[in-house]
């Protein structure tokens, strides 16, 4: 089911309208930065792990045949690596539209991995289990089959998984869930 969270997000996290904002990306935002940004840095957040548990009815699937994309699930000792972007407030409107299918903006500490020991507050888009597009866990085989079949306006769901796995390898990040799902997809 499609849910448009654009208006909700535009009312959340009232930030200084003149301040730069750090945005943490853990899925397609790692490899598909089709938005304006001032700076890009490798980073991570803690307490979350990446899972292919969110339905995509608007980008990588359709209402009739939703794709699967990543969201974050809380795990106390987990570390989720990705990419942080320093953006201006004007960039949030197109990002809110892009992430509209169940994702809500949340504030989280972001840690940079460039050896600087620097951290900042940043925004992350999360799709929790209480949104209508949440698909939840399934076997690797079932998820891979769904990903193999789904396609939407942004292209085949397969490309999303493959591009994410390649981006994580480029960052030298191990992600057992993503790589096992990619292997299952490649075996179909």
C-alpha positions as CSV (number, residue, x, y, z in Angstrom):
1,X,0.0,0.0,0.0
2,X,1.3,3.4,-0.9
3,X,1.4,6.1,1.8
4,X,2.6,9.6,1.1
5,X,4.7,10.9,4.1
6,X,5.8,14.1,2.3
7,X,3.6,16.4,4.3
8,X,4.4,14.7,7.6
9,X,8.1,15.0,7.0
10,X,7.8,18.7,6.1
11,X,6.4,19.3,9.6
12,X,9.0,17.2,11.4
13,X,12.4,18.1,12.8
14,X,12.1,21.9,12.6
15,X,15.6,22.9,11.9
16,X,17.2,26.3,11.5
17,X,16.1,27.2,8.0
18,X,19.5,28.8,7.3
19,X,21.7,25.9,8.7
20,X,23.3,23.1,6.8
21,X,22.0,19.7,7.6
22,X,23.7,16.3,7.5
23,X,21.7,13.5,5.9
24,X,22.7,9.9,6.5
25,X,22.0,7.5,3.6
26,X,22.1,3.7,4.0
27,X,20.3,2.4,0.9
28,X,20.0,4.0,-2.6
29,X,21.2,7.3,-1.1
30,X,24.7,5.8,-0.9
31,X,24.9,5.3,-4.7
32,X,22.2,7.5,-6.2
33,X,22.8,11.0,-4.9
34,X,20.6,12.7,-7.5
35,X,20.2,15.8,-5.2
36,X,22.3,18.8,-4.5
37,X,24.8,18.5,-1.7
38,X,27.7,20.6,-0.3
39,X,29.8,17.7,1.0
40,X,29.8,13.9,1.0
41,X,31.6,11.8,3.6
42,X,31.6,8.1,4.5
43,X,29.9,7.6,7.9
44,X,28.0,5.3,10.1
45,X,25.2,5.3,12.7
46,X,24.8,3.0,15.7
47,X,21.9,0.9,17.0
48,X,20.5,0.1,13.6
49,X,20.9,-2.6,10.9
50,X,19.9,-2.5,7.2
51,X,17.2,-4.9,6.1
52,X,15.2,-5.4,2.9
53,X,11.9,-5.2,4.7
54,X,10.2,-2.1,3.2
55,X,7.9,-2.3,0.2
56,X,8.5,-0.1,-2.8
57,X,5.2,0.6,-4.7
58,X,6.5,3.9,-6.2
59,X,10.1,3.4,-7.3
60,X,11.2,-0.3,-7.6
61,X,7.7,-1.9,-7.9
62,X,4.1,-1.2,-8.3
63,X,0.9,-1.4,-6.2
64,X,0.2,-4.8,-7.8
65,X,3.8,-6.1,-7.5
66,X,5.8,-4.2,-4.9
67,X,9.5,-4.3,-4.8
68,X,11.7,-4.6,-1.6
69,X,14.0,-1.8,-0.5
70,X,16.0,-1.3,2.7
71,X,15.0,0.3,5.9
72,X,16.6,0.2,9.3
73,X,15.7,-2.1,12.2
74,X,16.8,-1.4,15.8
75,X,19.6,-3.6,17.1
76,X,21.4,-2.2,20.2
77,X,25.0,-3.1,19.3
78,X,24.7,-2.8,15.5
79,X,26.7,-0.4,13.3
80,X,25.3,0.7,9.9
81,X,27.7,2.2,7.4
82,X,26.6,4.5,4.7
83,X,27.2,7.9,3.3
84,X,26.5,11.3,4.9
85,X,25.7,14.4,2.8
86,X,25.8,18.0,4.0
87,X,22.8,19.6,2.4
88,X,20.8,22.9,2.6
89,X,17.2,22.9,3.9
90,X,16.0,23.4,0.3
91,X,17.2,19.9,-0.6
92,X,14.8,18.4,1.9
93,X,11.6,18.9,-0.2
94,X,12.8,16.8,-3.1
95,X,14.2,14.2,-0.7
96,X,10.9,14.1,1.2
97,X,9.2,13.3,-2.1
98,X,11.7,10.7,-3.1
99,X,11.4,8.9,0.3
100,X,7.6,9.4,0.6
101,X,6.4,5.8,0.7
102,X,6.4,5.3,4.5
103,X,9.7,6.8,5.4
104,X,9.9,9.4,8.2
105,X,12.7,11.8,9.0
106,X,14.4,11.2,12.3
107,X,17.4,12.8,14.0
108,X,20.4,10.5,14.9
109,X,24.1,10.9,15.8
110,X,26.3,10.4,12.7
111,X,29.9,9.3,13.0
112,X,32.4,10.0,10.2
113,X,34.8,7.2,9.2
114,X,37.6,9.4,7.8
115,X,39.6,9.0,10.9
116,X,38.6,12.4,12.3
117,X,36.6,11.0,15.3
118,X,34.1,13.7,14.4
119,X,30.4,13.2,15.0
120,X,27.3,15.3,14.3
121,X,23.5,15.2,14.4
122,X,22.0,14.2,11.2
123,X,18.7,13.2,9.6
124,X,17.9,9.7,8.5
125,X,14.8,8.4,6.7
126,X,13.3,5.4,8.5
127,X,10.4,3.2,7.6
128,X,9.1,1.5,10.7
129,X,6.9,-1.6,11.0
130,X,3.9,0.5,11.6
131,X,3.8,2.0,8.1
132,X,1.4,0.4,5.5
133,X,4.2,-0.4,3.1
134,X,6.3,-2.4,5.6
135,X,6.7,-6.0,4.4
136,X,8.8,-7.3,7.2
137,X,11.1,-10.3,7.3
138,X,11.0,-13.2,4.9
139,X,13.3,-16.0,3.8
140,X,16.2,-15.0,1.6
141,X,14.7,-17.1,-1.2
142,X,11.3,-15.3,-0.9
143,X,12.9,-11.9,-0.8
144,X,15.2,-12.6,-3.8
145,X,12.2,-14.0,-5.8
146,X,10.2,-10.8,-5.1
147,X,13.2,-8.6,-6.0
148,X,13.8,-10.5,-9.2
149,X,10.2,-10.0,-10.4
150,X,9.6,-6.4,-9.3
151,X,10.2,-3.4,-11.4
152,X,8.9,0.2,-11.2
153,X,9.4,3.7,-12.5
154,X,13.0,3.8,-11.1
155,X,13.8,0.6,-12.8
156,X,14.2,-3.1,-11.9
157,X,14.3,-3.9,-8.2
158,X,17.3,-6.2,-9.0
159,X,19.3,-3.1,-9.9
160,X,18.7,-1.6,-6.5
161,X,20.1,-4.6,-4.6
162,X,23.1,-5.0,-7.0
163,X,24.0,-1.3,-6.8
164,X,23.7,-1.3,-3.1
165,X,26.0,-4.3,-2.7
166,X,28.5,-2.8,-5.1
167,X,28.4,0.5,-3.2
168,X,29.0,-1.3,0.1
169,X,32.0,-3.2,-1.4
170,X,33.4,0.1,-2.6
171,X,33.1,1.5,0.9
172,X,34.8,-1.8,2.2
173,X,31.7,-2.5,4.3
174,X,30.6,-6.0,5.2
175,X,26.9,-6.5,5.3
176,X,25.9,-10.1,5.7
177,X,22.2,-9.5,4.9
178,X,22.8,-7.6,1.7
179,X,25.5,-10.0,0.4
180,X,23.5,-13.1,1.2
181,X,20.5,-11.7,-0.5
182,X,22.6,-10.7,-3.5
183,X,24.0,-14.2,-3.7
184,X,20.5,-15.7,-3.5
185,X,19.3,-13.4,-6.3
186,X,22.3,-14.4,-8.5
187,X,21.4,-18.1,-8.0
188,X,17.9,-17.7,-9.5
